[in-house]
Amino acid sequence: MKIKILKSNIQLENDRVLLLPFTDERNEELKDIIFDREIWEFMGSNINNEQGLKNYIAKTIKDKNNRICYPFLIIDKETNKVAGCTRYGNVDAANKKCEIGWTWFGTDFQGTGLNKAAKHELLQFGFETIGFKRIQFCVDSKNIKAQRAVEKLGAQKEGVFRNNNVAPSGDSRTDIYYSIIKDEWQALKDEIFPEFLVY
């Protein structure tokens, strides 16, 4: 498995989306979309001012440098605007698995096909270049929109984890876990993501 590649600058793209390392200076453009309460309802935080944005950027870069995650900026290639963020996290090299998540989009970019385009690049790179055998997704049980989005990727629902996380409010969150495994990827790529296939 080529886990060391996560120490390099990874740039992924197709005709619809460009994923840049979060350390790119364009992270400052998040200010145009990040101050929206709706985005943070299920994200475990609430960024509503400039200091909150600075803290978010600093912590995300710190987590990347500490190899806790590998975060990306999502660029909408149709508008050349920063549309949101996503990341590889919970990387477990010994067991060849990771989680794709912590994903959010500005309101204007939701429901535009960007999520599918971005997830294709992350799944393809994760399975075919890094060599993961399992990629999982964790979704708040109340976040129906996100559950549907993950299910549209062909991910298998595996189980409900009660009191899995504690929200900033102090309330316990119940999460639903999904996964895609390497053995399923080729069929899913052909069935779910045909528009991104390169012949």
C-alpha angles and dihedrals in degrees: 000000000000097000092148089072087078087071091063133074105273120196119181128183149158131177092289108037143028121204114202128184108268089238089072112115089242088081085089087069089069086087088078094063111014103081096080119116092208091065093058100045093104101019101088095243141057121223110192108148143036094267090052089053092050090050091048093051093045094048093046091052091045091052089050092050090049088050093240089128145348108235128195137197112228113223121195103222092201092063102016088231129135103255103180145295141278137169152190108246141165088039111189108186095180091059095033096236142116143168127247111209150090082106123161137162133200111256094254091056098050116109093014099111094258094115093055092046092049094045091051091057093046094047094045094048092043096052102031104034108023094033104230115169094198132031118185137192127207119203131181108250090233094052099090094165092057092045090055091047092053092045090053087061089063094251117158118237107233109174154318119262110201120212087002097152138013115233122219087259089063093248118131117243127218114215134198119216125212131176146189118203129206093250090061098044102088093051092045091048091055095042105036104026107034093136090066098050116117117207 
